[in-house]
């Protein structure tokens, strides 16, 4: 049982560290509560304009928190490799 707890604890810590790299607030360099293509490319360097448009569900040219979360959950945005 202790081994399982240790494994789950380690997994939670490593997952938390990975998610910190893609935290919406951290990516939002100008604190506008939306992300631009440039802000996303700072972390997701391979993101293209077409990829950005696929994430921008309401086509306003910006990605809000809900759109960002949906993109991560559906793997349209993939955590960068460390």
N, C-alpha and C positions, 0 to 999 in steps of 0.2 A: 504494500500500500504506500509506503514511503517513497519507493522508487517511482510509482505512478504520479504522486504529488510533485516530486522533483522534476519529472519530465514535463508535466503540465505547467508547472511554474516557469521552467526554462522556456517552453514554447510561448507562453504568454509574454514573457519579457522580450524575446526575440521578435515576436509579432508586433509588440508595442513599438519597438525601435524602428522596425520597417515602416509602420504606419506613420510614425513621426515625420519621416522624410516626405510623406505625401499628405500631410495635414493641410487642409484647405487654408486655414488662417496663415500658416507658414508660407504657403505658395503665393498668397495674396500680398505681393510686395508693396503695393500702394494703398492697402487697407480699404479698397473700394467695395469689398464684399462680392466681387466678381473676379474672374480670372480671364486674362487675355491669352492669346496664343503664345506670346513672348513669355509671360509668367509661367505657363505650363511647360514650355520648351526648356526653361531653366532646369527642370527636373526630368522631364520626359523628352530628352533631346531628339528622339526619333519621331515625335509627333508632327505630322504634316498638316497643312491647311485643310485638306479633305478629312483627316482624322478629327481635327478640331471641329469642323462643321458637323460631323457625325455625333459629337458629344453635345454640341450646342442645340439642344432639343427645340428651343423656341426661336432659333435663328436670329437672335438679337446681336450676334457678334461677340458675346461674352458668355462665360460659363459660370453659373451660380453654384451655390453649395449643393443643391439638390441634383443638378446636372452632373457635378463632379462625383458625388457619391454614387449615382447611377452608373457612371462610366467606370468607376473602380469596381463596383459590384458585378458588372457585366463583362469585365475584362477588356473594355475598350481602352482603358488606361491600365497598364501593367506596372507593378512596382519595379523601379529600376534595380538592376543587380548591383550588389555592393562590391 
